[in-house]
């Protein structure tokens, strides 16, 4: 089962989750123009996607335990393709938001079920190393998404971006039909979702991990949400925003690579989280200082480096106490942090201030990381 082709498919599915967010980001300006809504309202469509994602991870994670990983993943991709098609022909901004929420509900399967699949196959330090490898590959996702999204939206508007996502979803659906095996342990019985929820609600470690995942994601997604309007305000179009994805890809990939190297040299996960949070704080300070210049992209390098450094450690260790019910536990864990991400992005969209948003995320993550490190000591 631990074959390279399966790992490549898992990486492609996780990349698709990020591409689905970043490819749509350059189209936000055209969404505002097409439906006559403000920049703040257009930016909220990313928040709607996150809130659609939250129930999706519960649904597909539970179905992954109940039906199996393969049918849950196929069902999610099919729903995403249908919802994206509906979004292309939406007649109002409200209809577009509804389609985006349904698409997010579907694409959640590519996140939670794929992570569960990897947890079926790996555990402990091996799982953290795999998540680090995945993180290095995922670093290309922002560049792919932003470049493709900028080109498609420039040529055909937001409908072009959605058409590109539809094609990707159909390709992945065909790939999974052909190559995805079932990885759920044969002897595993579906765990009661209510009992798992009760245990996790009282688990402070789970909440700490969920908050950390949320804070690093809010920092990253804040740029995707506010970036198109910042570049437009600075007199630049979607193309330069798309080019910035290359720098984000480099920073995220370097963070994942650095994580792998430092783990090999004996660094603990808690120490790496402190380092990652400091990178976000410093990046936020730099973005705030350079907010009137295109050079604000440079300190974003530190932010995405922190993201790439932190996420493998959090995801690789969060569910060690829930090995008998990885689908349900992964679903609920995803629900926790996606609700937090959605709430954070609503505040970011309301505030329209990238630098302060990054600094707040970094300081909060640093406090949690230090508390976790102190507990370990």
N, C-alpha and C positions, 0 to 999 in steps of 0.2 A: 504493500500500500504506500510505503514512503518513497514513492518513485518521483523522479524529476518531472515527468509530464504532469502529474497531479499537483505538484508544488507550483509549477508554472501556471496552471489553470487557476489555482487559488490566488496567486499574485494578480492575475488578470482580472479576476472578480473583485478583489479589493481595490485595484486601480480604478475600476469602473465606478465604484462608489465615490471616489474622490473626483474623477473626471465628470461625473454627473453634476457635481456641485460647481466645479471650477469652469467647465465649458459654458455653463449657463450664465456665469457672472458677467462677462463682457456684454451680454445681451440685455442687461438690466436697463441701460440707457435707452435702447430701442423699445423695451417694454413700456417705459415711462412715456415715450413719445407716441407709441401706437395706441395706448389706452388713455392718454391724457392724465396721467397721475404724477405726483411729485416724486422726487428722488427718494425721499424717505419711504413713501408707499412702495415704490418699486423694489427698494432694498429689503422690505419686509417679506418679499416672496421667498427669499432664502430662509428666513425664520419659519415660514409656513412649511417649507420642505423639511426642516429639522423637526418640527412638531408632528408632521406626518410620519417621519422616521421613527419616532418614539413608540407609538403603538405597533408599528411594523416589526420592530425587533422582538417585542413580546409575542406577537402572532407567529412569526416565522421560527423563532427560537423554540416555542412550545410545540409547533407542528414538526419541527426537526426532531424533537424527542418522540412525538406521537407517531408521525408518519415515516420519518427517516429524513436524513439530510438531503438526499437527491430530490425527492418530490417537493420538498419545501422550497428548495432553491429554484427549481424549474417553475413553480407556481409564482414565486416572487418576480422572476424575470419576465414572465408572460404578462403579469399585471403592470409592470413598469412600461413595457412596450405599448400596451393598450392605452394607458394613461397619457403617455407622451404623444401618441397619435391624437388623442382628444385635445391636448393642449395646443397642438399645431392649428387646430380649427376653432379654438375658443373664441366666442363672440364678445366677451366682456372680460374685464380684469378679474372679476369675481370667479368667472368660469375658469380662467387661467390658473388662479390660485387653487381652486378645487382640483384641477388636473394635476398641478404640482404636488399637492398633498397626497393624492392617490399614487403618483409616481414615486414619491418618497416612501410611501407604505410598501410598495413593491420592491424598490431597490434595497430596502433594509435587509432583505433576505441575503443579498450578496455580501453584506457585512456580517451579520450575526451568525448565519449558517456557515459561512466560510471560516470564521474564527473558531466556531465549534468543531468544524472538520479538522482544523489544525490541532485543536486540543484533544481530539480523538487520537491523533497520530503521535503527538509529542507531549512531553511534560517537563517540569522543572527547568533547569538551565538550558536544556535542549530546546524547549519552547521559546524561551527568551531569545536564544540565538536565531531561531527561525523567524521570530517577529522582527529581529534586527535585519535579517536578510530581506524580509518582505519590505521593511522600511526603506532600505536602500533602493529597491526597485520602485516602490511607491513614490520616491522622490521625483520621478519623471512625470508623475500625474499632474502637478500644477502646471508645468511647462506645456504638456500636451493639451490639457484642458484650456488654458488661457490662450495659447497660440491658435488652436482650432476654433475656440469660441469667438475670438476676435475676427478671424477670417470669415467664418460662417455668418456671424451677425453683420459684419460689414457688407457682405455680398447679398444676403437674403434676410437680414433682420433676425429677430428672435425665433422666427419659424425655421430659419436655416439651422440655428443652433439645436433646436428640438429635433429636427430631422436627422442631424448627425448623431444625436443620442439614441434615436430610434434604431438607426442602422447598427450602432454598437451593441445595443441590447439584443437585437435579433441574431447577430453573430455569436454573442456569448450563449444565447439560448441554444443555438444549434451545436456549439462546442460542448456544452454540458450534456445535451441529449446523447452525443456521441461518446464522450470520454469520462463523464463523472461517475465514479463508483459510489456505492453506499458505504459509509464509514461508521455508522452508528453500531456500537457493540451489539452483537446478536442477543446477548443475555440481558441487555439493559431494559428495564421496565420504565415507562414514563413516570417521572416523579410528580406528585401532587403540586400543582403550581401554587396553591394557597399556602401550603406548608413551607415551600421554598421562599415565597415572598415574606412570610412572617419571620423566618430566620434571618433573611437578608436585611429586612428593615431594622432589626436590632443589632446588626453587625457594623460596628463603627469602622472597621477596616474597609468594608465595602463602600461605605459612604465617603471615606477619605479618598479611596481610589477613584470613585465616580466623580468627585469634585476635581481631582487632579486631571483626569481625562477631559472633563468639561472645560477647565480653565485653559489648558493648552490648545484645545480645539477652538475656543472662542477667540483666543489671540490670533490663530491662523485665519479663521473664517472672517474675522473683522476686516482683514485686508481685502478679501474677496468681495465682501459686502460694500465697503466704502471706497475701495480702490478706483473703480470706474469713474466715480464722481470727483475724486481727488485729481485724477489725471485730466479730466475734462476741465476742472477749475484752473489747472495749471496750463491750459491751452494745448493739451495733447489729446489724441484720440485713443480709440480702443487698441490700436496697433502697439503703442508703447506700453500699455497695460499688459498686453499679451507677451511682449518681450520680457517684462519683469518676471514672468513665470520661470524663465531659465535660471535666474538668480535664486528664486525660491526652491527650485529643484535641486540646485547645487547645495544650498544650505541644509535642506532636509536630508539629502543623501549623505552629506558629511556628518550630520548628527547621528544618523543610524550607523555609519561606519565607525565613528568615534565611540559610540556605545559598545559596539562589538569589540573594539580594541581594548577599551578600558576594562570591560568585564574580564577579558583574557588576562589582564594585568592585576586582577585581584580587587578592583573597585567593587563596592557593594551598590545595589540598586538605589538605596537611600541616598548615597553620596552623589550618584548620577542625577537624581531628581533635583537635588539642591543646585547642582551645576546648571541644569536645564532651566530652572526657574530664574536663576541669576541672569542667564542669557536673555530671557524674555524681558526682564526688568531693564537691562541695559539697552536692548533693542527698542523698547518703548520710549525711553529717554531720548534716544537718537532720532526716532521718528518724530517726536514732538519738536525737537530742536530744528529739524529739517523739513517741517511740514509745508513750507512755502517753496520747496525745491524738489525737483525730480530725484535728487540725491536721497530722499527719504527711503528709497528702495534699498539703499545700502544697509542701514540698521535693521531692516526687515530680515536680512540674512541671519542675524543673531536670533531673531524670534523663531524662524523656521528651523534653525539648528537646534534650538532648545526643544522644539516639538519632536524632531527626529530622534533626539537623545532620550526624551522622557517616555514616549508612548510605548515602545517595546517593553520597558521595564514594568510599566503599570499593567498592561494587558497580560503580560506573561506571568504575573504573580497574583492577580486579583482573585482568581477563582480556585485556588489550590484546595480550599476546604469544601468544594462542591463537585468533586470528581465524578460522583455517581449520577449527576443530573446537569451536565454541562450545557445542554440546549436550553433548559428552562432558566438556569442560573445566569447563563450568558445573555438570555433575552431580558431578564429583569435588570441585570447590571447595565445593559445597553439602554433600557428604558430610563433608568435613573440619570445616566449622564447625558442622554439626548434631550430629556426635558430641561436639564440644567443648561445645556448648550442653547436650546431654543429660547429660554428666558434671557440668557446673556446676550444673544444676538438681537432680541427685541430691544434691550437697553442700548446696545451699540447703535442700532438703526435710529433710535430716538435721539441719542446724544450726538451722532455724527462727528465724533472726535476720536480718531484712530490712536494717536499717541497716548492720551489718558487711559483709553480702554486697554491698551497693551500693558501699561504700567500697573493698572489695577489687577489684571490677570496674573502678571508676574509676581507681584507682592503677595497676593493670596496664595499662589502656588508655592512660593518660597516658605511662607508660614507653615503650610501643611507638610511640605517636605522636611523642614527642620523638626517639626513635631514627630514625624515618622522616624527620622534618624535618631532623635533623642530616645524614643521608645525602644528602638533596636539596641541602643547602647545600655 
